[in-house]
Amino acid sequence: MESNRQAPPNNKASPDMSLNDWLSLLETLHPNPIDLGLERVSAVAARLSLLPIAAPVITVAGTNGKGSTVAVIEALLTEAGMRTGVFTSPHLVRYNERIRVGCEEATDEEIVAAFMAIEAARGDISLTYFEFSALAALEVCRARDVDVMILEVGLGGRLDAVNIVDARVAVITRIDLDHQQWLGDTRELIAIEKAGIMRANAAVVIGDTDPPASLLDCAQSVGAAPVRCIGEAFGIVHEGGQWQGRLRAKTGQTLTLSKMDRGSLLPENIVTALQASLELGWQFDALEAQSAVAKSQPKGRCQTIQLGGIELVLDVAHNPSAVYNLVAFLNLSHCSGKTICVFSSMNDKDIDGMIDAAGDCFDAWFLAEANGQTRVAAAQGIADLLHTRGQRVETISHSPAAAFRAARAALESGDRLVVFGSFVTVTAALMALEQTA
């Protein structure tokens, strides 16, 4: 999927550009928003002398749970006194969310300096927005001399830009059907793409409770070791409304965590993150693990905000498995009033499956029109699907932000509002909240 086309010659960077100026430029530099492959980004990384990375690296791939897993690893290692460098995507409100050092977002000045270095080094090599971002994260983390890097794969794994870095620990979270046009239309094929981040003689932590056989085959063929699978080397015991994790230390001993209540983060993602930290070589006790979990709340992952007497839940769930987990989270608490949702989705997602996963959770759906974005599914088509299932569509608005405002106006004390379906949908709600704060 490599492209040999060059960046448009009329798009030029200048020393006085702001971060927003740079981001606008990056959106125009490459002919395709997604252009998987390592050749171009590897060449620019070599010119910048970014590789090999001096600090140990944990790379996290998977369909669902990557952001939560990264957040727990980041919180645990930061609390232990390590200077963590983190790259995640996409961002919700500010681009700076993508690059963090010590749990704090990189500054505009740091990111712009990284962009300028990349621009000077790339010459006639055309890079995508994501590739520029990944290189900028490596540049910022090198400048800040981080102790450990945690990299979240953007799409797939094998051909994703972060895979130019050799991970000491590869983490594979839950694998589901998503991005089939790039990764394949079965879990077995998608697993092969995710497995591309594995390396010989490097640890692999698998947080999928039912991993495709192809994932384990890849681990064996590449010579990854040790391979830790949830349900075998580490896992969870459920007892009533609580759960208790067990981990395997590098010495072979079992570390039993304190009992915890189910919160916004899935227990499977929590224990996967903690096991990955152990494989990195870091030791911690049950209290330290519990403290790190309490401090881990990535935006848009079952994020709960109290608005007077109204509960707002924001979740970027955009495939059936993620929606199923969202509904399970909502069922943990009782809502005395009605539960309504704001929903919009990209048109390449399994909208039918998401609606089925939601079941009868919502008393009404507030839908958003495309608002000029070609990838956003038409709201009327979603409404038709909901009507066939007997679901109530309250209104269709011209944008996710307008749908959010309409839904808020319909709420009373004791009600709950859930915003989900895509990063775009959740971003619109977060920005609307910031504007009214």
C-alpha positions in Angstrom: 0.0 0.0 0.0 3.0 2.3 -0.4 2.6 5.5 -2.4 5.4 7.0 -4.5 3.5 10.2 -5.1 5.1 13.4 -3.8 3.7 16.0 -1.5 2.0 18.9 -3.4 4.7 21.5 -4.1 2.6 24.5 -3.1 2.2 23.3 0.4 5.1 24.7 2.3 6.0 25.0 6.0 7.3 28.3 7.5 9.0 29.0 10.8 6.2 31.1 12.2 3.5 28.5 11.9 1.3 27.6 14.9 0.3 24.1 15.8 -3.1 24.6 14.2 -1.3 25.8 11.0 0.8 22.7 11.0 -2.2 20.4 11.5 -4.0 22.0 8.5 -0.9 21.5 6.4 -0.5 17.9 7.4 -4.0 17.1 6.2 -2.9 18.1 2.7 0.6 16.7 2.4 -0.3 13.1 1.4 -2.8 12.1 -1.3 -4.4 9.4 0.9 -5.5 9.8 4.6 -4.5 6.1 5.2 -1.5 4.6 3.4 -0.3 1.7 5.3 3.4 0.7 5.0 6.7 1.2 6.8 9.1 2.2 3.9 8.4 6.0 3.9 8.2 6.5 7.7 11.2 4.3 8.3 13.3 6.3 5.8 12.5 9.6 7.6 13.1 8.0 11.0 16.5 7.0 9.8 17.3 10.6 8.6 16.3 11.8 12.1 18.4 9.1 13.8 15.4 8.1 15.9 16.0 4.4 15.8 16.8 2.3 17.7 14.9 3.7 20.6 17.0 3.9 23.7 14.2 3.4 26.2 12.2 0.2 26.5 9.0 0.2 24.5 5.5 -1.3 25.0 3.4 -1.4 21.9 -0.3 -1.9 22.2 -2.5 -3.3 19.3 -6.0 -4.6 19.2 -9.5 -3.6 18.1 -11.0 -2.6 21.4 -9.4 -1.6 24.7 -6.1 -0.1 23.5 -6.7 3.3 25.0 -7.7 1.9 28.4 -4.8 -0.5 28.4 -2.3 2.3 27.6 -3.8 4.5 30.3 -3.4 1.9 33.1 0.2 1.2 32.0 1.0 4.9 31.9 -0.5 5.6 35.4 1.2 2.6 37.0 4.7 3.4 35.6 4.3 7.1 36.2 3.3 6.6 39.8 6.4 4.4 40.2 8.6 7.3 39.3 9.3 6.5 35.7 9.1 9.3 33.0 6.6 7.8 30.6 6.3 8.8 26.9 3.0 8.0 25.4 1.6 8.1 21.8 -2.1 7.5 21.3 -4.7 8.3 18.6 -7.0 9.8 17.6 -7.4 12.8 19.9 -10.8 14.1 21.1 -10.5 17.8 21.7 -6.8 18.8 21.4 -4.1 17.3 19.2 -1.7 17.5 22.2 -3.7 14.5 23.8 -1.8 12.2 21.4 1.6 12.9 22.9 2.2 12.8 26.6 5.2 12.8 28.9 4.7 11.9 32.5 0.9 11.9 32.1 1.0 15.5 30.8 0.3 16.6 27.3 3.2 17.8 25.2 3.1 21.6 24.6 2.4 23.3 21.3 6.0 24.4 21.2 7.4 20.8 21.6 5.1 19.4 18.9 5.9 22.3 16.5 9.6 21.8 17.0 9.2 18.1 16.2 7.2 18.9 13.1 9.9 21.3 11.9 12.6 18.6 12.4 10.5 16.1 10.5 9.8 18.5 7.7 13.5 19.4 7.3 14.4 15.7 7.2 11.8 14.2 5.0 12.8 15.9 1.7 10.6 14.6 -1.1 9.2 11.7 1.0 5.4 12.1 1.4 4.0 11.3 4.9 0.5 10.9 6.1 -1.0 12.9 9.0 -0.6 9.8 11.2 3.0 9.1 10.2 3.9 12.7 10.9 2.3 12.3 14.3 4.1 9.0 15.2 7.4 10.5 14.3 6.7 13.6 16.3 5.9 11.5 19.3 9.3 9.7 19.0 11.0 13.1 18.6 9.3 14.6 21.6 10.0 11.6 23.8 13.7 11.6 22.7 14.0 15.3 23.6 12.4 14.7 27.0 14.6 11.6 27.6 11.8 9.3 28.7 12.4 6.2 30.7 9.8 4.1 28.9 7.6 4.5 25.8 4.1 3.2 25.4 2.9 3.3 21.8 -0.7 2.7 20.6 -1.1 1.2 17.2 -3.4 3.3 15.0 -4.6 0.7 12.5 -3.7 -3.0 12.4 -0.1 -3.4 13.5 2.1 -5.0 10.9 2.1 -2.0 8.6 1.3 0.7 11.1 3.8 3.5 11.5 4.6 2.7 15.2 5.8 -0.7 14.1 9.1 0.8 12.9 9.9 0.6 16.6 10.9 -2.8 18.1 8.8 -3.4 21.2 10.2 -5.1 24.3 6.6 -6.0 25.2 3.9 -6.4 22.6 0.3 -6.2 23.9 -2.7 -7.5 21.9 -6.1 -6.6 23.3 -9.5 -7.8 22.2 -9.7 -8.6 18.4 -13.0 -7.9 16.6 -14.2 -7.1 13.1 -13.3 -3.5 12.2 -11.5 -1.8 9.4 -12.1 -4.9 7.3 -11.2 -3.1 4.0 -7.6 -2.8 5.3 -7.2 -5.7 7.7 -9.3 -8.6 6.4 -12.9 -9.8 7.0 -12.3 -12.5 9.6 -10.8 -12.4 13.1 -8.1 -14.8 12.0 -6.9 -12.4 9.2 -7.1 -9.4 11.5 -5.1 -11.2 14.1 -2.3 -11.7 11.7 -2.1 -8.0 11.1 -2.1 -7.3 14.9 0.6 -9.9 15.4 2.9 -7.9 13.3 4.1 -6.0 16.3 5.6 -9.1 17.9 9.3 -9.6 17.9 11.6 -12.6 18.4 12.6 -13.1 22.1 10.3 -10.3 23.2 7.3 -10.8 25.5 3.7 -10.9 24.2 0.7 -10.2 26.4 -2.6 -11.3 24.9 -5.8 -9.8 26.5 -8.3 -11.5 24.2 -10.2 -14.1 26.1 -10.8 -16.1 22.9 -7.7 -15.4 20.8 -7.8 -16.5 17.1 -5.5 -19.5 16.5 -3.6 -17.4 13.9 -2.5 -15.0 16.7 -0.8 -17.8 18.7 0.6 -19.3 15.5 2.2 -15.9 14.7 3.7 -15.7 18.1 5.3 -19.1 17.7 6.5 -18.5 14.2 8.2 -15.2 15.1 9.8 -16.7 18.2 8.2 -14.3 20.7 8.7 -15.3 24.3 7.3 -15.4 26.8 3.7 -15.4 25.5 1.2 -14.6 28.3 -2.5 -15.2 27.6 -5.4 -14.0 29.7 -7.1 -17.0 31.3 -3.9 -18.9 31.5 -0.8 -17.0 32.7 -3.0 -14.3 34.2 -6.7 -13.6 34.6 -9.7 -12.6 36.6 -11.9 -14.2 39.2 -15.5 -12.7 39.5 -17.2 -12.8 42.9 -20.5 -11.1 43.3 -20.2 -7.6 42.0 -16.5 -7.5 42.4 -13.5 -9.0 40.5 -10.0 -9.9 41.5 -7.0 -10.1 39.2 -4.1 -12.6 39.3 -0.9 -11.9 37.6 2.3 -13.9 36.9 5.6 -12.3 38.0 8.7 -12.9 35.9 9.9 -15.2 38.7 6.8 -17.4 38.1 5.1 -16.3 41.4 1.4 -15.3 41.4 0.5 -11.8 42.3 -3.1 -11.5 43.6 -4.7 -8.1 43.4 -7.1 -6.6 45.8 -10.8 -7.0 45.1 -12.2 -4.2 43.0 -15.6 -3.0 41.9 -16.3 -3.0 38.1 -15.8 0.6 37.0 -15.5 2.3 33.7 -12.5 0.2 32.6 -12.9 -3.4 31.7 -11.2 -5.8 34.1 -9.7 -7.6 31.2 -8.0 -4.5 30.0 -6.7 -3.7 33.5 -5.1 -7.0 34.1 -3.6 -7.0 30.6 -2.0 -3.7 31.3 -0.7 -4.8 34.6 0.7 -8.0 33.2 2.5 -6.0 30.5 4.1 -3.8 33.1 5.4 -6.9 34.9 6.9 -8.2 31.6 8.7 -4.9 31.2 10.4 -5.8 34.5 8.6 -3.5 36.8 7.6 -4.8 40.2 4.5 -3.5 42.1 2.2 -4.6 44.9 -1.6 -4.9 45.0 -2.0 -1.4 46.6 0.1 0.2 43.9 -1.9 -1.5 41.2 -5.2 -0.4 42.8 -4.0 3.2 43.0 -2.9 3.2 39.3 -6.3 1.9 38.2 -8.1 4.6 40.3 -6.1 7.2 38.4 -6.7 5.8 35.0 -9.7 7.4 33.2 -9.0 8.0 29.5 -11.4 10.5 27.9 -14.3 9.0 26.0 -14.1 5.5 27.5 -17.2 5.1 29.6 -16.3 8.6 30.9 -19.0 9.7 33.4 -19.7 13.4 34.1 -22.4 14.7 36.5 -24.3 17.6 35.2 -26.4 18.7 38.1 -28.9 15.8 38.6 -28.1 14.4 35.1 -25.6 11.7 34.4 -23.6 12.0 31.1 -21.7 9.0 29.8 -19.3 9.4 26.9 -17.9 6.4 25.0 -16.2 6.1 21.7 -17.7 2.6 21.1 -17.9 2.2 17.3 -18.3 -1.5 16.8 -20.7 -4.1 18.2 -18.3 -5.6 20.8 -17.6 -2.1 22.2 -21.3 -1.2 22.3 -22.0 -4.5 24.2 -19.4 -3.5 26.8 -20.9 0.0 27.0 -24.3 -1.4 27.7 -22.8 -3.8 30.4 -21.3 -0.7 32.1 -24.6 1.2 32.0 -26.4 -1.8 33.6 -24.0 -1.6 36.6 -25.9 1.4 37.9 -29.6 2.2 38.3 -31.0 5.2 36.4 -34.1 6.6 38.1 -35.2 8.4 35.0 -35.0 7.8 31.3 -31.8 6.9 29.4 -31.4 8.5 26.0 -28.5 8.6 23.6 -26.8 10.7 21.0 -25.5 8.6 18.2 -23.7 9.0 14.8 -21.4 6.6 13.1 -18.9 6.3 10.2 -20.5 4.7 7.2 -18.0 1.9 7.1 -19.0 0.6 10.5 -21.4 -2.2 11.4 -24.3 0.0 12.3 -26.8 -2.9 12.3 -24.6 -4.7 14.8 -24.2 -1.7 17.1 -28.0 -1.2 17.2 -28.5 -4.9 18.0 -25.8 -4.7 20.7 -27.6 -1.7 22.3 -30.8 -3.7 22.5 -33.5 -1.8 24.5 -31.0 0.2 26.5 -32.2 3.6 25.3 -35.6 5.2 25.6 -34.9 7.4 22.7 -32.2 8.0 20.1 -31.0 11.5 19.0 -29.3 11.2 15.6 -26.9 13.5 13.8 -26.7 14.2 10.1 -23.5 14.0 8.1 -22.6 17.7 8.5 -20.5 17.7 5.3 -18.3 14.8 6.3 -18.4 12.1 3.6 -17.5 9.3 6.0 -20.4 9.9 8.4 -23.4 7.7 7.8 -26.6 9.4 6.8 -28.8 9.8 9.9 -32.0 9.0 8.0 -30.6 5.6 7.1 -29.8 4.9 10.8 -33.3 6.1 11.7 -34.8 3.6 9.3 -32.8 0.7 10.9 -34.0 1.8 14.3 -37.6 2.0 13.2 -37.5 -1.6 12.0 -36.6 -2.6 15.5 -39.3 -0.6 17.1 -36.8 1.9 18.5 -37.9 5.5 19.1 -36.0 8.2 17.1 -36.5 11.5 18.8 -34.9 13.9 16.4 -32.4 14.2 13.6 -30.0 17.2 13.9 -27.6 18.7 11.4 -24.5 17.8 13.4 -23.4 15.8 16.5 -23.1 19.0 18.5 -26.7 20.0 17.6 -27.9 16.5 18.5 -26.2 16.8 21.9 -27.7 20.2 22.6 -31.2 18.8 21.6 -30.8 15.8 23.9 -29.6 17.9 26.8 -32.7 20.1 26.5 -34.9 17.0 26.8 -33.3 15.8 30.0 -34.7 16.1 33.5 -33.1 15.4 36.9 -32.5 11.7 37.3 -32.1 11.1 33.6 -29.0 9.7 31.8 -27.5 10.8 28.5 -25.2 8.5 26.6 -23.1 9.7 23.7 -21.4 7.1 21.5 -20.8 5.8 18.0 -17.5 7.4 17.0 -14.7 9.7 18.1 -16.4 12.5 16.1 -19.6 12.1 18.1 -17.9 12.2 21.5 -15.6 15.0 20.5 -18.6 17.2 19.6 -20.1 16.6 23.0 -16.9 17.4 24.8 -16.4 20.6 22.9 -20.0 21.6 23.5 -19.4 21.1 27.2 -16.2 23.2 27.1 -18.1 26.0 25.4 -20.8 26.1 28.1 -18.5 25.6 31.1 
